[in-house]
Amino acid sequence: MNASGDNMSSSRYHSEGTIPSKELRRRQIKFSDPVNQLSLETSVRDNLQTCAALHGKSFDSAMSRMDGSTGYSIEACIEDAVAMVVINVNLMN
């Protein structure tokens, strides 16, 4: 691998102006993966807002009865999931 994280072979192909179809397909998959386009935090927040809109007072009541430590646990899980996504994206590079 070179300093940019790409395989040396892919940079060699790039400098020649051709990219093998396998490498091209890998790049297409990588850039089309929604994980590179979505924010987990935003997604969870949007889904909670949707639940609140759909279920109204019963959702608000359930959320207010939730133990405070559960909220912290959920936040910690989201942070861990985001960290895992970052690690996986970096490994793909």
C-alpha positions as CSV (number, residue, x, y, z in Angstrom):
1,M,0.0,0.0,0.0
2,N,1.1,3.5,-0.6
3,A,0.6,6.6,1.7
4,S,-2.9,7.2,0.4
5,G,-4.0,3.7,1.4
6,D,-4.4,2.4,-2.1
7,N,-2.7,-0.7,-3.4
8,M,0.4,0.1,-5.3
9,S,-0.9,-2.0,-8.2
10,S,-4.0,0.2,-8.5
11,S,-1.9,3.4,-8.6
12,R,0.2,1.7,-11.3
13,Y,-2.9,1.1,-13.4
14,H,-4.1,4.6,-12.8
15,S,-0.8,6.1,-14.0
16,E,-1.2,3.9,-17.2
17,G,-4.7,5.3,-17.7
18,T,-6.4,1.9,-17.4
19,I,-8.1,0.3,-14.4
20,P,-8.8,-3.4,-14.5
21,S,-12.5,-4.2,-14.4
22,K,-12.2,-6.0,-11.0
23,E,-10.6,-2.9,-9.5
24,L,-13.2,-0.6,-11.2
25,R,-16.0,-2.7,-9.8
26,R,-14.5,-2.7,-6.3
27,R,-14.4,1.1,-6.5
28,Q,-18.0,1.4,-7.8
29,I,-19.2,-0.8,-4.9
30,K,-17.2,1.2,-2.4
31,F,-18.6,4.5,-3.5
32,S,-22.2,3.3,-4.0
33,D,-22.3,1.8,-0.5
34,P,-24.8,3.8,1.6
35,V,-22.6,3.6,4.6
36,N,-20.4,6.2,2.9
37,Q,-23.4,8.5,2.4
38,L,-25.5,8.2,5.6
39,S,-25.0,9.5,9.1
40,L,-26.0,6.9,11.7
41,E,-26.8,9.6,14.2
42,T,-29.0,11.5,11.8
43,S,-30.8,8.3,10.7
44,V,-31.5,7.3,14.3
45,R,-32.7,10.8,15.2
46,D,-35.0,10.9,12.1
47,N,-36.4,7.5,12.9
48,L,-37.2,8.5,16.5
49,Q,-38.9,11.6,15.2
50,T,-40.9,9.5,12.8
51,C,-41.9,7.2,15.7
52,A,-42.9,10.2,17.7
53,A,-45.1,11.5,14.8
54,L,-46.7,8.2,14.2
55,H,-47.4,7.2,17.9
56,G,-47.7,10.6,19.5
57,K,-48.3,10.7,23.2
58,S,-47.8,7.0,23.7
59,F,-44.3,7.2,22.2
60,D,-43.5,10.3,24.3
61,S,-44.8,8.5,27.4
62,A,-42.7,5.4,26.7
63,M,-39.6,7.5,26.1
64,S,-40.1,9.4,29.4
65,R,-40.4,6.1,31.3
66,M,-37.1,4.9,29.9
67,D,-34.3,4.7,32.4
68,G,-31.7,7.4,32.0
69,S,-28.9,4.8,31.8
70,T,-30.7,3.2,28.8
71,G,-30.4,6.4,26.9
72,Y,-26.7,6.5,27.7
73,S,-26.4,2.9,26.6
74,I,-28.1,3.7,23.3
75,E,-25.8,6.7,22.7
76,A,-22.8,4.5,23.5
77,C,-24.0,1.9,21.0
78,I,-24.4,4.5,18.3
79,E,-20.9,5.8,19.0
80,D,-19.5,2.3,18.8
81,A,-21.4,1.6,15.6
82,V,-20.1,4.8,14.0
83,A,-16.5,3.9,15.1
84,M,-17.0,0.4,13.5
85,V,-18.2,2.0,10.2
86,V,-15.2,4.3,10.2
87,I,-12.8,1.4,10.8
88,N,-14.5,-0.7,8.0
89,V,-14.3,2.2,5.5
90,N,-10.7,2.7,6.3
91,L,-10.0,-1.0,5.8
92,M,-11.6,-0.8,2.4
93,N,-9.3,2.0,1.3
